Amino acid sequence: MKAPQFQIGIKNNVTADSGDGVCEIFFLSRIENPTSYDWNSGEEVEGSLLADIISQIKYYNPKKIKLNIDNLGGNANVGWGVYNYIKSTGCKVETQILNSCGSISTVIAFAAGKGKITMPKYGLYGIHQAENVAAGRASDLRAAADLADKNTKMMLDLYVAEN
């Protein structure tokens, strides 16, 4: 059994000072939906990282969102959802890469747009072809490969559009 995790979507979650109109989101652990342990049923319950982010941003209603990233990626579907939502808010967005930014986290970083991403001189920024895992019939394997190819193409299109 997996140990219970005490996080709401993002490690260290979301902070904001209602006076300055800035909402900071910290991506310090894997980009994935959080799981928690339901002590009543004895089962793991999957949450939604995107729902947590939406609720925090709606609660704070910020003028500016600051993304702080130090992780090497995670689930592409979750990451694309986060990117798409943050881009749709109409807020000014800045990204600060604290150390490492890889895989789907690079997509989230681009929610800030041109000229609004900072990274330390000795930070790591890693991109690669999208990965997928599959089992089953040949058609299942082909579908999984097609999805990985689609994610790779979407990432490349984003990198070109934002540079």
N, C-alpha and C positions, 0 to 999 in steps of 0.2 A: 504494500500500500504506500502510495506517495504521501509524504509528509504535508500537512496543511501549510498553505502559504498565506501570509498576512499582507496582501497587497490588493489594491483595487485597480486592476488593469495595468498600471505602470508602477514600478518600484519608485517609491517616494512621491508618487501621485502628482497632483496638480496643486499649485499654490498661486495665490493672487492677492494683491492688496487692492481692495475696492477703490482706493484713492487714486492709483496711478493708471488704471485701465489696462494693466498687463497681466496676462495669464501665462504662467510658465508651465510647460509640460516636460517632464523628465522621462526619457526612454533609456533606462539603465539596465534593463534586463531584456531577455528575448522578446521579440515582437510576436505575441501569441495571445490567444484568449486565456484569461486567468482561470485557474481551477481552485476550488475551495473544498473543504471537507464538511459535509453536512453531518453533524454529530447525531442528529435524530434518526436519519435513515442509514447512516454508515456508508454513504456513497460519496464519490467525488461529483461536484457540480461544476459545469463549465459556464463561465461568464462570458462577457463580450467586452474586449478592449475598446472597440469602437463606441459601444453604448456608454461606457464609462467616460470616454473623452467627450462625446456629445453632451452628456449630462453636465460635466464640469464646465465646458465652454458656455453652454446655455445658462448655467447658474451664474457665472462671473460676467457674462456679456461684455467681453473685453474689446478694447480698440486695437490691441496688439497682442499677438501670441508669440511667445519665445519658446522654441523647441531646443531642448538640451539633449544631445545624443551621445551615448557611449555604449554601443552594443554592436554585435556583428550580424544582426538580422533576425530572421525568423520566418513566420508564415506569410507568404506573398499575398494571399487573399485578405488577411487582416491588415497588412501594411498598405495595400492599395486603398482599402476602405478608409483608413486614417488619412492618407494623403488627399484623397478626393474630398473628404469632409472638410478638412482644414482649408483646402483651396476654395471651397464653396462658401466659407464664412464671410468673406469680404473684409476680414481683418488684415492689418499689416502683419506679416509673419517674418520672423528672423530665426535663423538656425545657428546654434553654436555647437560645433562638434567638440566634445570635451577631450576625447582621445581616439576612439575607434568608431568607425561608421562603415558598416558593410552590408552587402546584399540588399534586402528590402528596406533597411534603414536609410540607404542612399536615396531611395525614392521619397521617403518621408522628409528627408532633409530638403529636397527640392520644393517642398510646399512653400518655402521662403522665396523662391524665385531668384532671378539674377542679382548678384551683388549683395545679397542678404545672408550669405552663408559664410561663417568663419570657422577656421580650423587651426589648431596649433601646428607650428612648423614640423614637429616630430609626431604628428598624429597619423593614423592609418585610415585610408579610405579604400575599401575593397569592393570591386564589382566583378561579377562572373555571370555565366549563363545560368538561367533559372534551373533549379533542380526539382525533381518530383520522385515520388515513390509509388510503386504500383505492384499489384499482384492480380493474378486472374488469367482470363483468356487473352489471346493475342489482341483482340479488339480493345480490351481494357488497357493493355500496355500501350497500344497506339494512341488511345485517347489521353493517357497520362503524358506521353511524349509530346502530343500536340499542345496540351496545356502548358507544359514547360516552354515550348517554343513560343507560344503566344505571350507568356510572361516576359521572356527574353526580348521579344520584339517591342513590347510596350515599354520596357525599361530603356532600351536603346533609343526609341522615339523620344522619350522624356529627356534623356541626357542630351540629345541633339537639340531639342527645342529649347532647353534651358541654358545652353552654353553659347 
